[in-house]
């Protein structure tokens, strides 16, 4: 038995999605976009096999993700609808799905669907009261199972209206496309275009739970904090008070000495120097205010 043996048991391994339906309108349930319940799946698997090590590995939309891998279950417990998606080693014979799985959730109707794009396998089955009403699975070159009366929606496929003929013993249709049609007709909704079908994924092979990285958002600074930071960078701290005169040396000590009063010439020079000093500091203060405003705008993202 090799990987190229089309009849090898491993060749028929494929993901299978089982729908347990009690709702009168499954489509309405899906379109209501219910959230998946993590506890439902854990309890379900614990009852199915108490010895399994159950590890939650993710939560996502079933119809937006890749199929499950061996040892994984994607599960959703919705109002009147339950979904179990997993890999089965004998997916070519849906009528032989383990009864423990088929009866694991009480339901009026149970539907199973499988597709494997690598092998071309497509299959669908309908169970009611534990009995098979219809089960079909095939690749285009071989039929594995054909139980029950064909549904009306199958007629165009068998008539060759859905695919180009390839001749020989090949089926006049592509089994995967028929399985997708069965799913849409029985559930009343096109899974590919349906709203997100939220599921929780679990592993039963003992792998550890993925690490969760919690990132704490940094607090946003207040307007006062932004202003303080900007003014500090501009040299306008709380001790500055725009008093530029404090930093200048005393160039005219004679003004404070009554015994050494300045002459008229010195007074004229003092007046001119004082005016230049005031003018220079006014320009300096104006520049700082402008820089402060620009820095504050950048902080506020404007």
TITI-225172 format. One record per residue (C-alpha): residue number from 0; residue in one letter; x, y, z. Coordinates in Angstrom, 1 decimal, padded with zeros to 4 digits. Layout:
// TITI-225172
<site><resi>NUM</resi><resn>a</resn><x>X</x><y>Y</y><z>Z</z></site>
...
//
This chain:
// TITI-225172
<site><resi>0</resi><resn>x</resn><x>000.0</x><y>000.0</y><z>000.0</z></site>
<site><resi>1</resi><resn>x</resn><x>001.6</x><y>003.3</y><z>-001.1</z></site>
<site><resi>2</resi><resn>x</resn><x>000.6</x><y>007.0</y><z>-001.1</z></site>
<site><resi>3</resi><resn>x</resn><x>-000.3</x><y>006.6</y><z>-004.7</z></site>
<site><resi>4</resi><resn>x</resn><x>-002.7</x><y>003.7</y><z>-004.2</z></site>
<site><resi>5</resi><resn>x</resn><x>-006.1</x><y>005.3</y><z>-004.8</z></site>
<site><resi>6</resi><resn>x</resn><x>-007.8</x><y>002.5</y><z>-002.8</z></site>
<site><resi>7</resi><resn>x</resn><x>-005.5</x><y>002.9</y><z>000.2</z></site>
<site><resi>8</resi><resn>x</resn><x>-007.4</x><y>003.7</y><z>003.4</z></site>
<site><resi>9</resi><resn>x</resn><x>-005.3</x><y>006.7</y><z>004.1</z></site>
<site><resi>10</resi><resn>x</resn><x>-006.2</x><y>008.1</y><z>000.7</z></site>
<site><resi>11</resi><resn>x</resn><x>-009.8</x><y>008.5</y><z>001.9</z></site>
<site><resi>12</resi><resn>x</resn><x>-008.9</x><y>010.6</y><z>004.9</z></site>
<site><resi>13</resi><resn>x</resn><x>-010.7</x><y>013.9</y><z>004.7</z></site>
<site><resi>14</resi><resn>x</resn><x>-012.4</x><y>016.6</y><z>006.8</z></site>
<site><resi>15</resi><resn>x</resn><x>-016.1</x><y>015.9</y><z>007.5</z></site>
<site><resi>16</resi><resn>x</resn><x>-018.6</x><y>018.5</y><z>008.7</z></site>
<site><resi>17</resi><resn>x</resn><x>-021.6</x><y>017.1</y><z>010.6</z></site>
<site><resi>18</resi><resn>x</resn><x>-024.6</x><y>019.3</y><z>011.2</z></site>
<site><resi>19</resi><resn>x</resn><x>-027.1</x><y>018.4</y><z>013.9</z></site>
<site><resi>20</resi><resn>x</resn><x>-030.3</x><y>020.2</y><z>013.0</z></site>
<site><resi>21</resi><resn>x</resn><x>-033.3</x><y>020.9</y><z>015.3</z></site>
<site><resi>22</resi><resn>x</resn><x>-034.1</x><y>024.4</y><z>014.1</z></site>
<site><resi>23</resi><resn>x</resn><x>-036.9</x><y>024.8</y><z>011.5</z></site>
<site><resi>24</resi><resn>x</resn><x>-034.8</x><y>027.4</y><z>009.6</z></site>
<site><resi>25</resi><resn>x</resn><x>-031.0</x><y>026.7</y><z>009.9</z></site>
<site><resi>26</resi><resn>x</resn><x>-030.4</x><y>029.6</y><z>007.6</z></site>
<site><resi>27</resi><resn>x</resn><x>-032.0</x><y>032.1</y><z>010.0</z></site>
<site><resi>28</resi><resn>x</resn><x>-029.8</x><y>030.8</y><z>012.8</z></site>
<site><resi>29</resi><resn>x</resn><x>-026.6</x><y>031.2</y><z>010.8</z></site>
<site><resi>30</resi><resn>x</resn><x>-027.6</x><y>034.7</y><z>009.6</z></site>
<site><resi>31</resi><resn>x</resn><x>-028.2</x><y>035.8</y><z>013.2</z></site>
<site><resi>32</resi><resn>x</resn><x>-024.4</x><y>035.6</y><z>013.6</z></site>
<site><resi>33</resi><resn>x</resn><x>-024.4</x><y>033.9</y><z>017.0</z></site>
<site><resi>34</resi><resn>x</resn><x>-021.1</x><y>033.6</y><z>018.9</z></site>
<site><resi>35</resi><resn>x</resn><x>-019.6</x><y>030.2</y><z>019.5</z></site>
<site><resi>36</resi><resn>x</resn><x>-019.6</x><y>028.9</y><z>023.1</z></site>
<site><resi>37</resi><resn>x</resn><x>-016.2</x><y>027.6</y><z>024.2</z></site>
<site><resi>38</resi><resn>x</resn><x>-017.7</x><y>025.6</y><z>027.0</z></site>
<site><resi>39</resi><resn>x</resn><x>-020.1</x><y>023.7</y><z>024.7</z></site>
<site><resi>40</resi><resn>x</resn><x>-017.3</x><y>022.2</y><z>022.7</z></site>
<site><resi>41</resi><resn>x</resn><x>-015.2</x><y>021.2</y><z>025.7</z></site>
<site><resi>42</resi><resn>x</resn><x>-018.2</x><y>019.4</y><z>027.3</z></site>
<site><resi>43</resi><resn>x</resn><x>-019.0</x><y>017.8</y><z>024.0</z></site>
<site><resi>44</resi><resn>x</resn><x>-015.6</x><y>016.3</y><z>023.6</z></site>
<site><resi>45</resi><resn>x</resn><x>-015.3</x><y>015.3</y><z>027.2</z></site>
<site><resi>46</resi><resn>x</resn><x>-018.5</x><y>013.3</y><z>026.9</z></site>
<site><resi>47</resi><resn>x</resn><x>-017.5</x><y>011.8</y><z>023.5</z></site>
<site><resi>48</resi><resn>x</resn><x>-014.2</x><y>010.5</y><z>025.0</z></site>
<site><resi>49</resi><resn>x</resn><x>-013.3</x><y>011.3</y><z>028.6</z></site>
<site><resi>50</resi><resn>x</resn><x>-009.7</x><y>010.2</y><z>028.0</z></site>
<site><resi>51</resi><resn>x</resn><x>-008.9</x><y>012.9</y><z>025.4</z></site>
<site><resi>52</resi><resn>x</resn><x>-006.6</x><y>015.7</y><z>026.5</z></site>
<site><resi>53</resi><resn>x</resn><x>-008.7</x><y>018.7</y><z>025.3</z></site>
<site><resi>54</resi><resn>x</resn><x>-006.9</x><y>021.9</y><z>024.3</z></site>
<site><resi>55</resi><resn>x</resn><x>-008.6</x><y>025.0</y><z>022.9</z></site>
<site><resi>56</resi><resn>x</resn><x>-006.5</x><y>026.2</y><z>020.0</z></site>
<site><resi>57</resi><resn>x</resn><x>-008.5</x><y>029.0</y><z>018.5</z></site>
<site><resi>58</resi><resn>x</resn><x>-011.8</x><y>030.7</y><z>017.6</z></site>
<site><resi>59</resi><resn>x</resn><x>-012.7</x><y>031.8</y><z>014.1</z></site>
<site><resi>60</resi><resn>x</resn><x>-015.2</x><y>031.5</y><z>011.2</z></site>
<site><resi>61</resi><resn>x</resn><x>-015.6</x><y>027.9</y><z>009.9</z></site>
<site><resi>62</resi><resn>x</resn><x>-016.4</x><y>029.1</y><z>006.4</z></site>
<site><resi>63</resi><resn>x</resn><x>-013.4</x><y>031.5</y><z>006.3</z></site>
<site><resi>64</resi><resn>x</resn><x>-010.7</x><y>029.1</y><z>007.5</z></site>
<site><resi>65</resi><resn>x</resn><x>-008.8</x><y>026.0</y><z>006.2</z></site>
<site><resi>66</resi><resn>x</resn><x>-010.1</x><y>022.6</y><z>007.0</z></site>
<site><resi>67</resi><resn>x</resn><x>-009.2</x><y>020.9</y><z>010.3</z></site>
<site><resi>68</resi><resn>x</resn><x>-006.1</x><y>018.7</y><z>010.6</z></site>
<site><resi>69</resi><resn>x</resn><x>-006.0</x><y>015.2</y><z>012.1</z></site>
<site><resi>70</resi><resn>x</resn><x>-006.5</x><y>015.5</y><z>015.9</z></site>
<site><resi>71</resi><resn>x</resn><x>-008.6</x><y>018.7</y><z>015.7</z></site>
<site><resi>72</resi><resn>x</resn><x>-012.3</x><y>019.5</y><z>016.2</z></site>
<site><resi>73</resi><resn>x</resn><x>-014.0</x><y>022.7</y><z>015.1</z></site>
<site><resi>74</resi><resn>x</resn><x>-017.3</x><y>022.9</y><z>017.1</z></site>
<site><resi>75</resi><resn>x</resn><x>-020.2</x><y>025.3</y><z>017.4</z></site>
<site><resi>76</resi><resn>x</resn><x>-023.3</x><y>025.0</y><z>019.6</z></site>
<site><resi>77</resi><resn>x</resn><x>-025.9</x><y>027.4</y><z>018.2</z></site>
<site><resi>78</resi><resn>x</resn><x>-029.7</x><y>027.7</y><z>018.9</z></site>
<site><resi>79</resi><resn>x</resn><x>-031.2</x><y>024.6</y><z>017.3</z></site>
<site><resi>80</resi><resn>x</resn><x>-028.0</x><y>023.9</y><z>015.3</z></site>
<site><resi>81</resi><resn>x</resn><x>-024.8</x><y>022.2</y><z>016.3</z></site>
<site><resi>82</resi><resn>x</resn><x>-021.7</x><y>021.7</y><z>014.1</z></site>
<site><resi>83</resi><resn>x</resn><x>-018.8</x><y>019.3</y><z>014.4</z></site>
<site><resi>84</resi><resn>x</resn><x>-016.0</x><y>019.5</y><z>011.9</z></site>
<site><resi>85</resi><resn>x</resn><x>-013.1</x><y>017.0</y><z>012.1</z></site>
<site><resi>86</resi><resn>x</resn><x>-011.0</x><y>014.6</y><z>010.1</z></site>
<site><resi>87</resi><resn>x</resn><x>-012.2</x><y>011.0</y><z>009.5</z></site>
<site><resi>88</resi><resn>x</resn><x>-010.0</x><y>008.3</y><z>008.1</z></site>
<site><resi>89</resi><resn>x</resn><x>-012.9</x><y>006.6</y><z>006.2</z></site>
<site><resi>90</resi><resn>x</resn><x>-014.6</x><y>009.7</y><z>004.9</z></site>
<site><resi>91</resi><resn>x</resn><x>-015.5</x><y>007.9</y><z>001.6</z></site>
<site><resi>92</resi><resn>x</resn><x>-018.2</x><y>006.0</y><z>003.5</z></site>
<site><resi>93</resi><resn>x</resn><x>-020.2</x><y>008.5</y><z>005.3</z></site>
<site><resi>94</resi><resn>x</resn><x>-022.9</x><y>005.9</y><z>006.1</z></site>
<site><resi>95</resi><resn>x</resn><x>-020.4</x><y>004.2</y><z>008.4</z></site>
<site><resi>96</resi><resn>x</resn><x>-019.6</x><y>007.2</y><z>010.6</z></site>
<site><resi>97</resi><resn>x</resn><x>-019.3</x><y>006.1</y><z>014.1</z></site>
<site><resi>98</resi><resn>x</resn><x>-022.8</x><y>006.0</y><z>015.6</z></site>
<site><resi>99</resi><resn>x</resn><x>-021.3</x><y>007.5</y><z>018.8</z></site>
<site><resi>100</resi><resn>x</resn><x>-020.7</x><y>010.6</y><z>016.8</z></site>
<site><resi>101</resi><resn>x</resn><x>-023.9</x><y>010.6</y><z>014.9</z></site>
<site><resi>102</resi><resn>x</resn><x>-026.0</x><y>010.3</y><z>018.1</z></site>
<site><resi>103</resi><resn>x</resn><x>-023.7</x><y>012.5</y><z>020.2</z></site>
<site><resi>104</resi><resn>x</resn><x>-026.1</x><y>015.4</y><z>020.0</z></site>
<site><resi>105</resi><resn>x</resn><x>-029.9</x><y>014.8</y><z>019.9</z></site>
<site><resi>106</resi><resn>x</resn><x>-031.2</x><y>016.1</y><z>016.5</z></site>
<site><resi>107</resi><resn>x</resn><x>-034.2</x><y>015.6</y><z>014.2</z></site>
<site><resi>108</resi><resn>x</resn><x>-031.9</x><y>015.5</y><z>011.2</z></site>
<site><resi>109</resi><resn>x</resn><x>-028.2</x><y>014.9</y><z>010.9</z></site>
<site><resi>110</resi><resn>x</resn><x>-026.3</x><y>015.9</y><z>007.7</z></site>
<site><resi>111</resi><resn>x</resn><x>-022.7</x><y>015.1</y><z>006.9</z></site>
<site><resi>112</resi><resn>x</resn><x>-020.5</x><y>016.6</y><z>004.1</z></site>
<site><resi>113</resi><resn>x</resn><x>-017.0</x><y>015.9</y><z>003.0</z></site>
<site><resi>114</resi><resn>x</resn><x>-014.7</x><y>017.4</y><z>000.3</z></site>
<site><resi>115</resi><resn>x</resn><x>-011.1</x><y>016.8</y><z>-000.5</z></site>
<site><resi>116</resi><resn>x</resn><x>-009.8</x><y>019.0</y><z>-003.2</z></site>
<site><resi>117</resi><resn>x</resn><x>-006.5</x><y>017.1</y><z>-003.3</z></site>
<site><resi>118</resi><resn>x</resn><x>-008.1</x><y>013.7</y><z>-004.1</z></site>
<site><resi>119</resi><resn>x</resn><x>-011.3</x><y>015.0</y><z>-005.7</z></site>
<site><resi>120</resi><resn>x</resn><x>-013.5</x><y>013.2</y><z>-003.1</z></site>
<site><resi>121</resi><resn>x</resn><x>-016.9</x><y>014.6</y><z>-002.5</z></site>
<site><resi>122</resi><resn>x</resn><x>-019.7</x><y>013.1</y><z>-000.4</z></site>
<site><resi>123</resi><resn>x</resn><x>-022.9</x><y>013.9</y><z>001.5</z></site>
<site><resi>124</resi><resn>x</resn><x>-025.3</x><y>012.0</y><z>003.7</z></site>
<site><resi>125</resi><resn>x</resn><x>-028.6</x><y>012.5</y><z>005.5</z></site>
<site><resi>126</resi><resn>x</resn><x>-029.6</x><y>010.7</y><z>008.6</z></site>
<site><resi>127</resi><resn>x</resn><x>-032.9</x><y>010.7</y><z>010.5</z></site>
<site><resi>128</resi><resn>x</resn><x>-033.7</x><y>008.6</y><z>013.6</z></site>
<site><resi>129</resi><resn>x</resn><x>-030.3</x><y>006.8</y><z>013.3</z></site>
<site><resi>130</resi><resn>x</resn><x>-031.1</x><y>005.6</y><z>009.7</z></site>
<site><resi>131</resi><resn>x</resn><x>-029.4</x><y>006.6</y><z>006.4</z></site>
<site><resi>132</resi><resn>x</resn><x>-031.9</x><y>008.3</y><z>004.1</z></site>
<site><resi>133</resi><resn>x</resn><x>-029.3</x><y>009.2</y><z>001.4</z></site>
<site><resi>134</resi><resn>x</resn><x>-025.5</x><y>008.8</y><z>001.3</z></site>
<site><resi>135</resi><resn>x</resn><x>-023.3</x><y>009.4</y><z>-001.8</z></site>
<site><resi>136</resi><resn>x</resn><x>-019.6</x><y>009.7</y><z>-002.0</z></site>
<site><resi>137</resi><resn>x</resn><x>-017.3</x><y>009.5</y><z>-005.0</z></site>
<site><resi>138</resi><resn>x</resn><x>-014.3</x><y>010.7</y><z>-007.0</z></site>
<site><resi>139</resi><resn>x</resn><x>-015.0</x><y>011.3</y><z>-010.6</z></site>
<site><resi>140</resi><resn>x</resn><x>-013.4</x><y>008.0</y><z>-011.5</z></site>
<site><resi>141</resi><resn>x</resn><x>-015.1</x><y>005.9</y><z>-008.8</z></site>
<site><resi>142</resi><resn>x</resn><x>-018.3</x><y>005.8</y><z>-006.7</z></site>
<site><resi>143</resi><resn>x</resn><x>-017.6</x><y>004.6</y><z>-003.2</z></site>
<site><resi>144</resi><resn>x</resn><x>-021.1</x><y>004.8</y><z>-001.8</z></site>
<site><resi>145</resi><resn>x</resn><x>-024.6</x><y>005.3</y><z>-003.3</z></site>
<site><resi>146</resi><resn>x</resn><x>-027.3</x><y>004.6</y><z>-000.8</z></site>
<site><resi>147</resi><resn>x</resn><x>-031.0</x><y>005.7</y><z>-000.9</z></site>
<site><resi>148</resi><resn>x</resn><x>-033.0</x><y>007.5</y><z>-003.5</z></site>
<site><resi>149</resi><resn>x</resn><x>-031.2</x><y>010.4</y><z>-005.3</z></site>
<site><resi>150</resi><resn>x</resn><x>-032.6</x><y>013.9</y><z>-004.4</z></site>
<site><resi>151</resi><resn>x</resn><x>-034.2</x><y>016.0</y><z>-007.1</z></site>
<site><resi>152</resi><resn>x</resn><x>-031.3</x><y>018.5</y><z>-007.1</z></site>
<site><resi>153</resi><resn>x</resn><x>-029.0</x><y>015.7</y><z>-008.2</z></site>
<site><resi>154</resi><resn>x</resn><x>-030.7</x><y>015.2</y><z>-011.6</z></site>
<site><resi>155</resi><resn>x</resn><x>-028.9</x><y>018.0</y><z>-013.5</z></site>
<site><resi>156</resi><resn>x</resn><x>-025.6</x><y>016.5</y><z>-012.3</z></site>
<site><resi>157</resi><resn>x</resn><x>-026.4</x><y>013.0</y><z>-013.4</z></site>
<site><resi>158</resi><resn>x</resn><x>-027.6</x><y>014.4</y><z>-016.7</z></site>
<site><resi>159</resi><resn>x</resn><x>-024.2</x><y>015.9</y><z>-017.3</z></site>
<site><resi>160</resi><resn>x</resn><x>-025.5</x><y>019.5</y><z>-017.3</z></site>
<site><resi>161</resi><resn>x</resn><x>-023.0</x><y>020.7</y><z>-014.6</z></site>
<site><resi>162</resi><resn>x</resn><x>-019.7</x><y>019.7</y><z>-016.1</z></site>
<site><resi>163</resi><resn>x</resn><x>-017.9</x><y>018.9</y><z>-019.3</z></site>
<site><resi>164</resi><resn>x</resn><x>-017.8</x><y>015.2</y><z>-020.3</z></site>
<site><resi>165</resi><resn>x</resn><x>-014.4</x><y>013.5</y><z>-020.0</z></site>
<site><resi>166</resi><resn>x</resn><x>-015.4</x><y>010.2</y><z>-021.5</z></site>
<site><resi>167</resi><resn>x</resn><x>-014.7</x><y>006.7</y><z>-020.3</z></site>
<site><resi>168</resi><resn>x</resn><x>-016.1</x><y>005.6</y><z>-017.0</z></site>
<site><resi>169</resi><resn>x</resn><x>-015.9</x><y>009.0</y><z>-015.4</z></site>
<site><resi>170</resi><resn>x</resn><x>-018.9</x><y>010.4</y><z>-013.7</z></site>
<site><resi>171</resi><resn>x</resn><x>-020.7</x><y>013.1</y><z>-015.7</z></site>
<site><resi>172</resi><resn>x</resn><x>-020.2</x><y>015.6</y><z>-012.9</z></site>
<site><resi>173</resi><resn>x</resn><x>-017.6</x><y>016.7</y><z>-010.3</z></site>
<site><resi>174</resi><resn>x</resn><x>-018.5</x><y>015.0</y><z>-006.9</z></site>
<site><resi>175</resi><resn>x</resn><x>-017.2</x><y>017.9</y><z>-004.9</z></site>
<site><resi>176</resi><resn>x</resn><x>-019.6</x><y>020.2</y><z>-006.7</z></site>
<site><resi>177</resi><resn>x</resn><x>-022.5</x><y>017.9</y><z>-006.0</z></site>
<site><resi>178</resi><resn>x</resn><x>-021.6</x><y>017.7</y><z>-002.3</z></site>
<site><resi>179</resi><resn>x</resn><x>-021.6</x><y>021.5</y><z>-002.2</z></site>
<site><resi>180</resi><resn>x</resn><x>-025.0</x><y>021.6</y><z>-003.9</z></site>
<site><resi>181</resi><resn>x</resn><x>-026.4</x><y>019.1</y><z>-001.4</z></site>
<site><resi>182</resi><resn>x</resn><x>-025.2</x><y>021.2</y><z>001.5</z></site>
<site><resi>183</resi><resn>x</resn><x>-026.8</x><y>024.3</y><z>000.1</z></site>
<site><resi>184</resi><resn>x</resn><x>-030.1</x><y>022.6</y><z>-000.6</z></site>
<site><resi>185</resi><resn>x</resn><x>-030.4</x><y>020.7</y><z>002.7</z></site>
<site><resi>186</resi><resn>x</resn><x>-029.3</x><y>023.6</y><z>004.9</z></site>
<site><resi>187</resi><resn>x</resn><x>-030.9</x><y>026.3</y><z>002.9</z></site>
<site><resi>188</resi><resn>x</resn><x>-027.8</x><y>028.5</y><z>002.7</z></site>
<site><resi>189</resi><resn>x</resn><x>-024.6</x><y>028.8</y><z>000.6</z></site>
<site><resi>190</resi><resn>x</resn><x>-021.9</x><y>028.3</y><z>003.2</z></site>
<site><resi>191</resi><resn>x</resn><x>-019.3</x><y>030.1</y><z>001.0</z></site>
<site><resi>192</resi><resn>x</resn><x>-021.3</x><y>033.3</y><z>001.0</z></site>
<site><resi>193</resi><resn>x</resn><x>-023.0</x><y>033.0</y><z>004.3</z></site>
<site><resi>194</resi><resn>x</resn><x>-022.2</x><y>035.2</y><z>007.3</z></site>
<site><resi>195</resi><resn>x</resn><x>-019.4</x><y>034.0</y><z>009.5</z></site>
<site><resi>196</resi><resn>x</resn><x>-020.1</x><y>030.7</y><z>011.1</z></site>
<site><resi>197</resi><resn>x</resn><x>-018.2</x><y>031.0</y><z>014.4</z></site>
<site><resi>198</resi><resn>x</resn><x>-016.6</x><y>027.9</y><z>015.8</z></site>
<site><resi>199</resi><resn>x</resn><x>-014.1</x><y>027.1</y><z>018.6</z></site>
<site><resi>200</resi><resn>x</resn><x>-011.2</x><y>024.8</y><z>017.6</z></site>
<site><resi>201</resi><resn>x</resn><x>-009.8</x><y>022.1</y><z>019.9</z></site>
<site><resi>202</resi><resn>x</resn><x>-006.9</x><y>019.7</y><z>019.7</z></site>
<site><resi>203</resi><resn>x</resn><x>-007.1</x><y>016.2</y><z>021.3</z></site>
<site><resi>204</resi><resn>x</resn><x>-003.5</x><y>015.2</y><z>020.6</z></site>
<site><resi>205</resi><resn>x</resn><x>-002.0</x><y>016.6</y><z>023.8</z></site>
<site><resi>206</resi><resn>x</resn><x>-000.5</x><y>019.8</y><z>022.3</z></site>
<site><resi>207</resi><resn>x</resn><x>-000.2</x><y>022.7</y><z>024.7</z></site>
<site><resi>208</resi><resn>x</resn><x>-002.6</x><y>025.7</y><z>024.5</z></site>
<site><resi>209</resi><resn>x</resn><x>-001.3</x><y>028.6</y><z>022.4</z></site>
<site><resi>210</resi><resn>x</resn><x>000.2</x><y>031.3</y><z>024.5</z></site>
<site><resi>211</resi><resn>x</resn><x>-001.8</x><y>034.4</y><z>024.8</z></site>
<site><resi>212</resi><resn>x</resn><x>000.1</x><y>037.7</y><z>024.6</z></site>
<site><resi>213</resi><resn>x</resn><x>-001.7</x><y>040.5</y><z>026.5</z></site>
<site><resi>214</resi><resn>x</resn><x>-000.6</x><y>044.0</y><z>025.5</z></site>
<site><resi>215</resi><resn>x</resn><x>-001.6</x><y>046.8</y><z>027.9</z></site>
<site><resi>216</resi><resn>x</resn><x>-002.5</x><y>050.0</y><z>026.1</z></site>
<site><resi>217</resi><resn>x</resn><x>-000.5</x><y>053.0</y><z>027.2</z></site>
<site><resi>218</resi><resn>x</resn><x>-002.6</x><y>055.7</y><z>028.8</z></site>
<site><resi>219</resi><resn>x</resn><x>-003.2</x><y>058.7</y><z>026.7</z></site>
<site><resi>220</resi><resn>x</resn><x>-001.7</x><y>061.9</y><z>028.1</z></site>
<site><resi>221</resi><resn>x</resn><x>-004.0</x><y>064.7</y><z>029.1</z></site>
<site><resi>222</resi><resn>x</resn><x>-003.9</x><y>068.2</y><z>027.6</z></site>
<site><resi>223</resi><resn>x</resn><x>-002.1</x><y>069.5</y><z>030.7</z></site>
<site><resi>224</resi><resn>x</resn><x>000.5</x><y>066.8</y><z>030.4</z></site>
<site><resi>225</resi><resn>x</resn><x>001.0</x><y>067.5</y><z>026.7</z></site>
<site><resi>226</resi><resn>x</resn><x>001.4</x><y>071.2</y><z>027.4</z></site>
<site><resi>227</resi><resn>x</resn><x>003.9</x><y>070.6</y><z>030.2</z></site>
<site><resi>228</resi><resn>x</resn><x>006.0</x><y>068.2</y><z>028.1</z></site>
<site><resi>229</resi><resn>x</resn><x>006.0</x><y>070.6</y><z>025.1</z></site>
<site><resi>230</resi><resn>x</resn><x>006.9</x><y>073.6</y><z>027.3</z></site>
<site><resi>231</resi><resn>x</resn><x>009.7</x><y>071.7</y><z>029.0</z></site>
<site><resi>232</resi><resn>x</resn><x>011.3</x><y>070.8</y><z>025.6</z></site>
<site><resi>233</resi><resn>x</resn><x>011.1</x><y>074.5</y><z>024.6</z></site>
<site><resi>234</resi><resn>x</resn><x>012.8</x><y>075.6</y><z>027.8</z></site>
<site><resi>235</resi><resn>x</resn><x>009.6</x><y>077.1</y><z>029.2</z></site>
<site><resi>236</resi><resn>x</resn><x>009.4</x><y>075.1</y><z>032.4</z></site>
<site><resi>237</resi><resn>x</resn><x>007.5</x><y>076.0</y><z>035.5</z></site>
<site><resi>238</resi><resn>x</resn><x>010.4</x><y>078.1</y><z>036.8</z></site>
<site><resi>239</resi><resn>x</resn><x>011.0</x><y>080.1</y><z>033.6</z></site>
<site><resi>240</resi><resn>x</resn><x>007.9</x><y>082.4</y><z>033.7</z></site>
<site><resi>241</resi><resn>x</resn><x>009.3</x><y>084.0</y><z>030.6</z></site>
<site><resi>242</resi><resn>x</resn><x>011.6</x><y>086.1</y><z>032.8</z></site>
<site><resi>243</resi><resn>x</resn><x>014.5</x><y>086.4</y><z>030.4</z></site>
<site><resi>244</resi><resn>x</resn><x>016.1</x><y>089.2</y><z>032.4</z></site>
<site><resi>245</resi><resn>x</resn><x>017.0</x><y>086.9</y><z>035.2</z></site>
<site><resi>246</resi><resn>x</resn><x>019.7</x><y>085.3</y><z>033.1</z></site>
<site><resi>247</resi><resn>x</resn><x>021.5</x><y>088.4</y><z>032.1</z></site>
<site><resi>248</resi><resn>x</resn><x>024.5</x><y>089.8</y><z>034.2</z></site>
<site><resi>249</resi><resn>x</resn><x>024.3</x><y>093.2</y><z>035.9</z></site>
<site><resi>250</resi><resn>x</resn><x>025.9</x><y>095.4</y><z>033.3</z></site>
<site><resi>251</resi><resn>x</resn><x>025.1</x><y>098.6</y><z>035.2</z></site>
<site><resi>252</resi><resn>x</resn><x>026.0</x><y>098.2</y><z>038.9</z></site>
<site><resi>253</resi><resn>x</resn><x>026.2</x><y>102.0</y><z>039.2</z></site>
<site><resi>254</resi><resn>x</resn><x>022.5</x><y>102.4</y><z>039.2</z></site>
<site><resi>255</resi><resn>x</resn><x>022.3</x><y>100.7</y><z>042.6</z></site>
<site><resi>256</resi><resn>x</resn><x>025.1</x><y>102.9</y><z>044.1</z></site>
<site><resi>257</resi><resn>x</resn><x>024.0</x><y>106.4</y><z>045.2</z></site>
<site><resi>258</resi><resn>x</resn><x>027.6</x><y>107.6</y><z>045.4</z></site>
<site><resi>259</resi><resn>x</resn><x>028.3</x><y>106.6</y><z>041.8</z></site>
<site><resi>260</resi><resn>x</resn><x>025.4</x><y>108.1</y><z>039.7</z></site>
<site><resi>261</resi><resn>x</resn><x>025.7</x><y>107.8</y><z>035.9</z></site>
<site><resi>262</resi><resn>x</resn><x>026.4</x><y>110.8</y><z>033.7</z></site>
<site><resi>263</resi><resn>x</resn><x>024.0</x><y>112.0</y><z>031.1</z></site>
<site><resi>264</resi><resn>x</resn><x>026.0</x><y>110.2</y><z>028.4</z></site>
<site><resi>265</resi><resn>x</resn><x>025.7</x><y>107.0</y><z>030.4</z></site>
<site><resi>266</resi><resn>x</resn><x>022.0</x><y>107.5</y><z>030.8</z></site>
<site><resi>267</resi><resn>x</resn><x>021.6</x><y>107.9</y><z>027.1</z></site>
<site><resi>268</resi><resn>x</resn><x>023.5</x><y>104.8</y><z>026.5</z></site>
<site><resi>269</resi><resn>x</resn><x>021.5</x><y>103.0</y><z>029.1</z></site>
<site><resi>270</resi><resn>x</resn><x>018.2</x><y>104.0</y><z>027.5</z></site>
<site><resi>271</resi><resn>x</resn><x>019.3</x><y>102.8</y><z>024.1</z></site>
<site><resi>272</resi><resn>x</resn><x>020.6</x><y>099.5</y><z>025.5</z></site>
<site><resi>273</resi><resn>x</resn><x>017.4</x><y>099.0</y><z>027.5</z></site>
<site><resi>274</resi><resn>x</resn><x>015.3</x><y>099.5</y><z>024.4</z></site>
<site><resi>275</resi><resn>x</resn><x>017.4</x><y>097.0</y><z>022.4</z></site>
<site><resi>276</resi><resn>x</resn><x>017.2</x><y>094.5</y><z>025.3</z></site>
<site><resi>277</resi><resn>x</resn><x>013.4</x><y>094.8</y><z>025.6</z></site>
<site><resi>278</resi><resn>x</resn><x>013.0</x><y>094.5</y><z>021.8</z></site>
<site><resi>279</resi><resn>x</resn><x>015.3</x><y>091.4</y><z>021.6</z></site>
<site><resi>280</resi><resn>x</resn><x>013.5</x><y>089.6</y><z>024.4</z></site>
<site><resi>281</resi><resn>x</resn><x>010.1</x><y>090.4</y><z>022.9</z></site>
<site><resi>282</resi><resn>x</resn><x>011.2</x><y>088.7</y><z>019.7</z></site>
<site><resi>283</resi><resn>x</resn><x>012.6</x><y>085.8</y><z>021.7</z></site>
<site><resi>284</resi><resn>x</resn><x>009.4</x><y>085.3</y><z>023.6</z></site>
<site><resi>285</resi><resn>x</resn><x>007.3</x><y>085.4</y><z>020.4</z></site>
<site><resi>286</resi><resn>x</resn><x>009.5</x><y>082.7</y><z>018.8</z></site>
<site><resi>287</resi><resn>x</resn><x>009.1</x><y>080.5</y><z>021.9</z></site>
<site><resi>288</resi><resn>x</resn><x>005.4</x><y>080.8</y><z>021.9</z></site>
<site><resi>289</resi><resn>x</resn><x>005.3</x><y>079.9</y><z>018.2</z></site>
<site><resi>290</resi><resn>x</resn><x>007.5</x><y>076.8</y><z>018.8</z></site>
<site><resi>291</resi><resn>x</resn><x>005.3</x><y>075.9</y><z>021.7</z></site>
<site><resi>292</resi><resn>x</resn><x>002.1</x><y>076.0</y><z>019.6</z></site>
<site><resi>293</resi><resn>x</resn><x>003.7</x><y>073.9</y><z>016.8</z></site>
<site><resi>294</resi><resn>x</resn><x>004.9</x><y>071.3</y><z>019.3</z></site>
<site><resi>295</resi><resn>x</resn><x>001.4</x><y>071.1</y><z>020.9</z></site>
<site><resi>296</resi><resn>x</resn><x>-000.3</x><y>070.7</y><z>017.5</z></site>
<site><resi>297</resi><resn>x</resn><x>002.1</x><y>067.8</y><z>016.6</z></site>
<site><resi>298</resi><resn>x</resn><x>001.2</x><y>066.1</y><z>019.9</z></site>
<site><resi>299</resi><resn>x</resn><x>-002.5</x><y>066.4</y><z>019.2</z></site>
<site><resi>300</resi><resn>x</resn><x>-002.0</x><y>065.1</y><z>015.7</z></site>
<site><resi>301</resi><resn>x</resn><x>-003.3</x><y>068.2</y><z>014.0</z></site>
//
